[in-house]
Amino acid sequence: MGKHKKSDKNRRMTAFNKKNLKSAILSVLYEDPGKMVNYRQVSAALKIKDDESRKLVNVVLDELCENGYLDQVSRGKFRLKSRGGYISGTVDMQPTGFAYIRSEEAETPVYVSARNLMHAMTGDKVKVHLFARRKGHDLEGEVVEIQERAKKTFVGTVEMTRNYAFLIPSGKSNFDIFIPAENLNGVKNGQKAIAEITEWPANARNPVGRVLEVLGDAGAHETEMHAILAEFELPLRFPEKVEKSAEKIALAIPEEEYRKRRDFRKTPTFTIDPADAKDFDDALSLLRLENGNWEVGIHIADVTWYVHSGTLLDEEAYQRGTSVYLVDRVVPMLPERLSNGVCSLSPHQDKLCFSAVFELTPEARVIGEWFGRTVINSDRRFSYEEAQNIIETGEGDMAAEMLTLNDLAVRLREERFKKGAIAFDRVEIKFNIDEKGKPLSVYFKEAKESNKLIEEFMLLANRRVAEKVGITHDRKPSKVFVYRIHDRPDAEKLENFNHFIHKFGWGIQLVTPKSVAESMNQLLNNVKGKKEQNVIESLAIRAMAKAAYSTRNIGHYGLAFDYYTHFTSPIRRYPDMMVHRLLEKYMEGGRTVNAQEYEDMCKHASEMETRAANAERASVKYKQVEFMQEHVGEIFPGVISGVTDWGIYVELENKIEGMIPISQMDDDFYIFDEKNYQIRGKHTGRIFQLGDAVRIKIWRTNLEKKQLDFLLAEKENL
């Protein structure tokens, strides 16, 4: 996108996404609570005419029914559930002790004072009684029931007295847990432990609890990594019976299994993975056909041949949902016997795969496909760096195959962007860590051609598998399947984003979802190397919805695919195992599965993915704070990366982020302007805005809270 031109305010994207469509449908139904409606009547009331949005209305009506907001009176006919003056929602605790309850049943968040919270905590699902609304005031209420606790256990540091102790929880918490002497479980002062709440008397400030497990001395690397896992209720180790089940699985492939599979052992095949990877779940093969086209095999570890549904191993994998990648380790979804051994596509070994094989023209047009079980023998294991060197120099092992696949991948990628895919290339922060876990230096990891080569063929396999099951040609409903969905961006967030980037002279088109994607790509390309690059990229990502798993397909907006799934990483993601089983079942003519059962499994997988991502971020944040402990008092240049009513977040050149507390900016009284991403001095009019360059001094570090605090350092020399 070029520099901003004055926009036509009437020409903007009006397409609904799931979130705002839910609110709009509930608003329509609140106007006449007893009325029965179908998706056509809802679409008409909301002036929805395009087929894509009408399909989304159907999906949202089903979800509102499933989540208890609507009753399905008869097939396809819905009515609002009678609720009186109550709503259900999720608690969002604020730093000063009160909370907002966020609910699709209320047009705005509901304010609940600290005394009316009934000891509810962040993330808890609660029932709230609404007070009579006073003119000009926000919705207000009180919690009358805690329907589901978000956290069952808490991790923190123990502070002992003579006869009892308190566990001070890590992360954000507005209470400590009182631990009586008989519930200490051998913990010592200053150690980290996992505790559970056993009771919380109505008038007591602190809950009472007991120590479940002692993790070790606070500050020790192993203790802290285990504490992060425990904080997000992720497993530290496999149960012994699960490990024993894994040990029983034979490495040797039965002779009769070879005869059941398509044999790729003589086809040139290789893997590309990070240099330190031990689990290889995808390989590529390449064969030139007599007609001049290319046969590309995307071979995926056949995990479900080894891990059968309903077994101990399968149940453990389902509960974990995903492997977790902390700053210094992988916590695998499957025991190492499987993830790094039996299932892993190691070179020069016969391995069982579930494969997607495509015939591509030299222009990368797919003209044939085959899905099925195979056996491969990888010729070579490449790291991304080795593959990148071959792409750049044209020399090295299997150079001809690597260059051909890269050429095809480039063409596939170009075609994807023509159709509206969005290119978010984010930089990963990595640490060089010594043997004791101490961070020595920070470095960045960017996706290069070798990463994009693998990504493009994985996207191809995932898309075509989803299309094979999802697209029906006989007007019959498609069978229940696991999709990876990504909703359209929120229109209001995009408006605010566009308003903000105008200050830098940029703009995006908001007329249609496709125009948003095309102009977003141009914007992201044009800001590369500019001082505002990181801020604009971060805000663009925040404006987008989050991807999730669901049986209700709404397409993948970010990739511009109508059908998309996850088929290519069954060693580290449970949904891929679900997809393998369903694909096999349907290819063999099996009947569709229970939709609600699989939707519940998808929801669990999405929740575990979010939990794992939060743990990964926490481990990186911990190492950032630990690394910067050596630099307290030093001054660094940075860019404002976030603005809130309690502080200014600043990102340094090494990508490490900290906060300048508003309380420490004592030269004026600063007012938070959310829409313009800025704070403004009441008396001086001085503005601190997202993207502004500032100089900061490292003020203090808090490893326990993973917090890094800065001070403004305007008058000091660098």
N, C-alpha and C positions, 0 to 999 in steps of 0.2 A: 504494500500500500504506500502511495506517495505521501507527501505532506498533506495535512488535513485541509479539506475544503469545507465551506459552510454546508452543513447537512440539512436535508429536508426532514423536519421533526416528525412529519406524518408518515414517512416511509421507514418503518422499523419492523423487526421480526415480531409477529404476533403469534407464532406457533407455540402451543402449550408444551411443557414438559411434564413428567409425572407429578412432580411436587406441586407446581402451581395448578395443575389440572385437578388434583385431589381437593385443594382448597376451593376451586371454582365450583366443582360438582357439589361439595357440601354446602356452599353458599346458596346454590340453586335450590337444594332440597330444604334448607332451613326456612326459605320463604313460604313453603307449604309442606310442613313436616309430615302430614298424613298421606300425601300424594304418592302413588306408585308411578315409577318411570322406567323406561327402557333406554338403551344406549342411543337410539335415534332421537328420542325426545330431549335427552341431555345434550346431544350434539346440536340440535336445533336451538335450544335455549342459550347455548354458548356460541352460536353462529359458527360452528365448526363444519366445514364442508369438504375438506380434503380427506382422502381415504386413510392416510397415515395417522392423522390425528383422531379420526373416528375409531380406528383400531385401538389406539391408546386409551380412548374412553372405555372400551370394553375391558381392557386390562385393569384400569384403575377401579372400575366398579367391582370387579372380582376381588381386588386387594382390599378395598374398603369394607367389603362384606366379610372377608377372611379376618380382618383386623377388628371386627366388632362394631363398625360405625353404621353399617347398613344391614337390613334383613333382605334376603332374596325370597320374596313372597311366592313367586312361581318362576319357572325357567325364563331368565332374561329380564325379570321385572323386580325392581328394587324399591325399598322404602327406608327412610331414616329411622334408626332405632330410637325409641323414646328414652331420654336420659335425664329429664328434669334439669336441675341446676348443677349437674356434675359433668366433669370431663376427665379423661385419662390422658396422661402424657409422661414425658421424660424430664427428670430434674437436671437443671443446669445451674450448679452452685456458682455464686459470684464471690469475689475475694472478700467482701465485707460481711458475708454470713447469710444474706438473703438468697433466694433462688428464683429463677424463671422456670416455669413449667411449659415446655414446648409440646404442642399438641395440634394435630390436624383438625381437631374439633373446635379450635378457637382461632379467630382471625389474627390475633396477636399473642405473644407469650404472656402467660399469667404470672403476675407477681405474687410471691409467697414470702412473708416475713420469716425471720429466723425462728421466732417463737411458734409459728404455725406449721413448721416443717415436719413435725412428728419424727425427728431424727432421720429424715430422708437424706440421701447422699447423691452426689453426681452420678447420673446414669440410671438411677433407680426409676422403675415404672410405678407411677402412683395414681391414685384416684383423688381428685380435688373437688371440694365444694366451692362453687363460685359465690362471692359476695354480691350484693346488689351494686350495680355499677354507678359510680358517682360521675356526674357530668365532667368531661374533660380529663378523667383519670384512666389509667390503664386498667385492664382486667385484673382483679385481685381475688385470692381465694386461700383456702387452707387445706393441707393434706389430711385426708380422713382414712386413707388405707395405703399401705405400701404393698403393691401387687407383686413386684419382683425386684429383688436386690441385684444391682449390677455387679457388686463384689461380695464374695463370701469370705475371702481371706485377705489379710493385709500384711505388708512387708514393711519393716522399719527397724530403727535402732532402739535397743533397750536401755533405759535409764533406771538404775537400781536405787532403792533405799534399803533400809534394814529389813523390813518385813514384806515389801511388795515392790512392784516396778511399773513403769509406764512404757508402752511401745509407741515410739514417735513415728507415725507412718511416713514413708518416702512419698515424694510427689506432692500433689495438691490435696490437702486435708485440713479440715477445721476442727479436728478433735484428736486426742491421744487415747490409747486404750489402756485401761487400768488392769494390771495383771496381779492377782493375789499370789501370795508365796507358794501355795500348793499347785498353782498352774504354770510355774516358771519353766518346767521341763529341762532344768540344768543350764539355762542360759546365763551368761555372765554380763556384767556391766559393759556397755560399749559394743556388744555383739549385735549382728543383724539376725533377725528371726522372722518366721512366718507365724502369724497369730490369727485366730478367728474370734469373732464376737459371740459370747455365750448369752449375754442379756444386756438390755439397755433400759433401765428403769425410766419411767415417763419423765420424772423431774430431775434426773441425773444429767450432769454436764458431760460426763464421760461414760462410754460403754465399758462393760466388764468383759474380759476375754481370757484366752489361754494360749500359750505358745505351742504350736504344732511341730515346728522344726527349727533347729538352730542352724543358721547358714555359715557363721564364722565371724571373724573380726571385721568390723566396718573399715572400708578403705582398701582391703586386700582385693586384688583383681578378680580372683575366682569368686570370692564372696559377692562382689558387686555385680558380676555377670549373672550369677545364680539369682541374686536379689531382683534384677530386672525381669528375668523370666517369671519369677514367683509373683512379682508385682502385677503382671498382666495375666496371671493364672495360667501360665504355660508350663509344660512338664520339664523337670530337670533331667529326668532319666526315664528309660523304659522299665516297666515292671518285669521282674525276673521271668515270669511265665511267658511274656511276649518275646523276650530274648531267646528263650528255649524253643519256642515255636519257630522262630527264624532260623535257628541252628539246624533244625530238622530238614530244612529245604535243601535239596540236592543241587549241586552246581552242574552236574552232568545232564545233558539233554537226552531224553529217551530216544532210541533209534526210530521208533514209529512216528515220533513227532516231526522228524525231518520230512517224512513222506506226505504229511498233511499240509505242508507249507510251501509257498513260493520261495525258491532258492536264489538269493542274491549274493552268495559267497564269492562268486567270481567277478562280480561287478565292482568297479572302482568305488570305494566307500571310505568316508572319513568323518571324524567328529571335530568340532571347533568349540572350545570351552575356555573359561578362565584358567590361567596358569595353575592356580592352586585347587582347581576342582577335582573331586574324587568320584562324583556321581555323574555319569554321562547318559542322559536319557534321550538324546536325539542324534541321528547320523544322517548324512546325505550321500546318495549314490548318483552317478551320472553315466549314461550310456548313449552313444550316438546311434540313431536308428538309420536304416537303409534309405529312408525317404528324406534324410537331412534334418529331421527334427531331433529333439532331445528327450530322453526318458529320465526324469528326475524322481528319485525315490526319497521320500521323507520317512525315515525309519525310527519308530518310537519304541522304547523299552516296553516289552509286553508284561507289565507288572501284574495284570489281572490273571495271567496264566498261572502265576505263582501264588498270588494272594486272592483266595476265594472269598466270595461274599459270605458274611456271617461268621467268619473265623475270628479268633483272638487278634490276629494281625490286622485284619480288615477293620475291626471295631476300634482298635488303637489308632489306625491311620485316619479313620473318620473323625474320631474325637479331636485329634490334633489338627486335621484339616489341611495343614501346609507345613513345609519345613520353615524354620525361622533362621534368618541370617543376621546374627549379631556382629558387632564390629570385629570380633576375633575368631568366630566359630560358626559352624552350622549345627543347628539342633534339628536332626532329620525327622521327617514324617514316618519313615520306615527304618527299622534297625539297620545298622551298617552292613550286616551280613547280606541284606538285600540291596540297600541304596548304593553302597560302594562295591558290592561283590556280584551276587547272582544276577541282578537286573541290569547293572551298569554296562554300557556298551564299550567295554575296554577293547583296545586294538588286539588283533591277532587271536581272537577267541570267537568261537561260534556263539551267537547270541540270538535269542528269540525276540521278535519285534511285531508290533501292529503297525502296518505301513500305509501311507497314502502315496500312490505312484501316479505321476502325471506325464502326459506327452505334451511337450511345449514346442511351438515353432521357434525359429531363431529370434523372432520378435517378442517372445515370451507370452504368446497367446495359448491358452490351455485348450487342446482339442480332444483330449481323452483323459480318463481317470480310472483308477482301480484302487479299492481298499481291501485289505485283508491281512492275514497273518503270514509272516515271513521268517526266514533265518538269514542273518548277515554275518560277515566277518570283516570288521573294519581294518583297512590297510594302514591307517595312520591316525594318531591323535594329535591335533594341532591346538596350540593355545591361540587366543585371539591375536596376540602380538606376532606370532609366526605366520598366521594367515594374512595379517595385514602387510607384513613384509613381502610376501609373495605377490599380493595384489599390487603393491607399489613398485616392485622391481621386475615382476614377471618371471622370477627365477625361484627354483626350489622344488621340493617333493610335490608331485601331483599338481604342478603349476598350471597345466593345460585345463584340468578339471576345475581348479579353483577359479581361474580367470573366466571360464565359460559360465560357471554358476554365478559369479559376481556380475557379469554382463546381463544375465537373465534377471537377477535380483534388482539391478538398477532399473531395468525396463518395467518390472512388476511394480516397483516403487513409484515410478513416474505415472503409471496408469492409475495407481491408487490415489495419488494427489490430484490428478485430473478430476476424479470423482468426488473430491471434497474431504479427503483425510487431512487431519491436522498434525503438523510435525512439531512435537514437543521433544527436544533433545536436551535433557537435563544432565547436569554434571554431578557425579557422585563424589562425596568426600570420603577419602580413605586415610588410614593411619599406618605408619611404620611403627610397629610395637616390639619392645624387647621381650626377653624370655620371662620377665616378671609381669608383663602386661602394660608396662609404662609406655605411653605414646611419645615417640621420639621426633616425629615430623608428620606433616599433613601433606597429602597430594591429591590430585583430582583425576577422575577417570571419566573420559568422554567416549561416546559411542562412535566408532570409526566404520569404514566400509566392511570390515570383517564381521563386526557386530550386526550391521544392517543386512548383510548377506544371509546370516542365519535367521534373523528376525523375519525377513521377507518370505522365506520358504515356510517358516512356522505359521505365519499369518495365512499363507495360501492353504496349507493343510487344515488349519482350524476353520477357515471360512468354508472350504468345500465339504468338509465333514458336516458342518451345520446345515449347509444347503441340501446335502444328500438326504438328511432326515426331515428338515423343516419344509422344503418345497414339495408340495404334492401337485400332481397333474390331473387328478381324477375328481376334483372338487371335494374329496374326503378331507376331514380335519386331519392335520398333521399329528403324528404320535408325540407323546410327552417326551421332552428332551431337555438337556441341560445347556442353556445358552449363557454366554458372557455378554451382558447387556451394558449399554452406556447411554444414558438419557441425554436429551438435548440440553444445552445450557440454560440456566435461569435467565429469563429476559431482563429482570430488574438488575441482576448482577452485571449483565453485559452492558446495560445502559450506564451504570455507575462506572464500569471499567472504561467505556468509550469516553465518558465525560472527563475522566482523569487523564487519559492519554492525550486528549486534545491539548492539555497544558504543555506537552512536549512536541506538539505539532503533528501528532499521529491521529489516525482514526480507523475504525472498521465499519463495514457495511452491515446494517442490522435488518435488511429487508427480508431475507429468507435464511433458513438454516445453512443452505449451501453457500450463500454469499458471505455469511459469518465465517465459515470455514476457509473459504478462498482468501478473504481479506485478512483473516487471522494469520494464515501462512505467510502472506506477503509482509505483514507487520513483523512477525517473528524473524523473518529473514532480514528485513531492513534494520532492525534494532541491534543485530549482532555487532559487537564491538563498541556500541555506544554506552555511555555511562548509565543510561536508564535500562539497559538490557535485562539485568537480573530482576529488577522491580517489575517490569512489564511482563516478563515470563512468569514470575510468581503469581501476579494478579490474574493473568490469563488462566492459569491452572486453577486458581481459586474460583473463577467464574464457571468452570466446567463442573458437571456432575461427576460423581465417583462411579467407576465401573463395578458391577456386582454379578452374581450368579442368579439365574431365575429360569423357571420353566416357561415363563410368560415372555415371549420374545418381543422386544421393541426395537431390535437392531442395535448397532454399535455406532453412535454418532461420531466419536473421535476417529475411528478407522474408516468411516463411510461405508460400512458393510450392513446389508439388511439382515444377514444371518452370520453369527459368529459364535464360536465355542472355544473351549480349551481342551485340546486333544494331545498336545505335544510334550507335556511334562508330568507324567503319572508318578515318577519317583518322588516328586516334591509337592504335588497338588492333588488332593483327593477328588475334586470335580473331574479331573482328567480320567481317573479310574472309573468314575460313574459314566463318563462319555464312552470309554472303551467298551464297557459292559452293554450299554444301551445300543451302541452301533452294531456290535456283534449280534445281539438279540434280534434287532430289526432286520439286519441283513439275512438272518436265517428265517425270517417270516414270523417272528414272535409278535404277540399282541402288545399293545401299549401298556405302560405301567401306571400306577396310581399317581395322579397329578399332585394331590396335596402332600403325599408322602415325600415326593421328590422336591416339591417346593420348600418343604421344611428342611430337607437336607441342603438345598441351595442356600437357604437363609443361614444355616449353621456355618456353611463353608465361607460365606461372605463375612460373617462375624469373626471367624477365626483368622481370616486374611487381614482384617482390620486390626485385630489384636496383635498379630505378628508384626505388622508394619509399625504399629506404635512402639512395640518392644525394640524393634530395630532402630527406630529414631531415638529412643531413650538411650540405647547403648552408644550411639554416635554422640549424642549430646553429653553423656557422661565423660567420654574421652575428650571432647572439646573443652569441657570445663577443667578436666584434669591437666590437659596440655597447657591451658592458659594460666594455671596456678603459678607457673614459672615466670609469668610476665606481669604480675600485679604491679601497678604503679607506672607501667610503660604506656606510651601514647601511640595510637595507630590511626590511620585514615580509615573511614568507613562510609557506607551509604545507608540512609534510613530505609529499612526493609519492612517496617510495620509501625502503625500508630494506633494506640489505644488510649482510653481515658486514664490508665494507670502508668503508662510509660511509652517511650520511643524505642523500638527495636532497631538495632544497627548491625549490619553485616560487614565484617572486615574483608580485606582482600583475600584472606585464606578461607573465605566462606563461613567462618565461625561467627555465630550471632549471639549478641547479648542485649541487655536492656538498660536504658537510662531511666530510672524511676522519676516520675513527675515530681514526687516529693523532694527530689534533690535539685530540681530546677527552680531555685528560690528567687530568681530575678524578676518574676512576674507571676500572675495567676493565669494558668493556661487552660483553655477551653478546647475540648475535643470536637472536631468537625468530621463525623464519620463519612459523610458523602464525599468529601474532598480529600480524605486520607491525610488529614493534617491536624496539628494543634496550633492554637493562635493565642498569643499573649493578650490578656484583656486590656492592659494599659499601654503597652508598647506597640501592639499590633504585630509583633514579631511572629513569623510563621515557621514551623518545622513540618516539612511535607515529605511524604513517601518519595524516594528517589534523590533527596537532597544529600550532598556530600557534607560530612561532618568529621571533626577530629574528636576522638574519645580517649579517656584514660581508663585502663583496667582498674576498677575500684575494688571489687571483692568477688570471691568464688565460693559457691556452696555446692559441694559434691553431693550432699544428701538430697538436696532439692534439684540438682542438675541445673543450677542457675548461675548465670554469669552477669554481673552488674557492672555497668560503665558509668562514667561521669563525662560531661562535656569538657573538652580541654581546649577551648578556643584561644586562650591567652598564653598557652604554653608552646614552646618551640618543639618541632618534630626532631 
